[in-house]
Amino acid sequence: MNMYFKNKFRNIRMNNVFLIITIAFFLTGIILGVNSVAYTKGNTSDLNSYFKELFTFISSRDISYKEVLLSSILSNLTIFMIIFILGNWALGSPFVFLIMLFKGYMMGYTFTVFIQMFNVKGLCVSLVGIVPQNLIYLPCFIMLATIASSYSYDKLKNKFQKINKTEFINEYVNASLSIAVPIVVAIIFETFLLPNILKMVILKLNI
C-alpha cells in the first residue's frame, strides 16, 4: 500500500514538472510571436490589405457554417491527434513541446498584428475572435500536452520493464478522451456562435 501511494505521488510530481515545461514552451511561443511582429513592422502593408479584404468578405457574406466547422475540426482535432500520437511514442515529448511553442507563437503573432494594424479596433476583434474559444482550447491542449509528454516519458522509462501495457494504454486513452469532450464543445461554439458575434463586431467597428 505504501508503495502504491509513493508511485502515485511520484506520478503527480512528474506531471507537475511536465505541466510547467508545457506552459513555459507555450509562453515562450507567445513572446516569440509578439517580437516577430516588431521585426516585420515595415512589411505589414500586405497583411493590412489582406485583413481588410478578409473583414470585408466576412461582413458582406452569409456565414457558411459547414466551412467554419470543417476548418475548426481540421485545425483543432488535427493538433489533438498529433499530440495524442506523439504521446504514444517514447521519444515524442520534445515534439509535443514544440507544438505548444508553435501554438503560442501563432497566438502571440495574430493578436499583436491585429492590435498593431487596427489599434483599439484590432484589440476588440482579437478579444472577440481569438479569446473566447481559446479559454476552452488552451487549458485542454495544455493538459493534453502535459499528459502526452508524461506518458511518452513513462513509455521511454518503462521500455525495458515488464508493465501491464493494456492498462497503461487504456489509462492514456481515457485521459485523452476526457479532454476531447470540452474541445468538441469549443468547436461547436466556434462554428455556430462566434462567426455571428465576430461579424456583428466588424460591422459595428466599420473596419
Secondary structure, 3 states (H helix, E strand, C coil): CHHHHHHHHHHHHHHHHHHHHHHHHHHHHHHHHHHHHHHCHHHCHHHHHHHHHHHHHHHHCCCCHHHHHHHHHHHHHHHHHHHHHHHCCCCCHHHHHHHHHHHHHHHHHHHHHHHHHHHHHHHHHHHHHCHHHHHHHHHHHHHHHHHHHHHHHHHHHCCCCCCCHHHHHHHHHHHHHHHHHHHHHHHHHHHHCHHHHHHHHHHHHCC
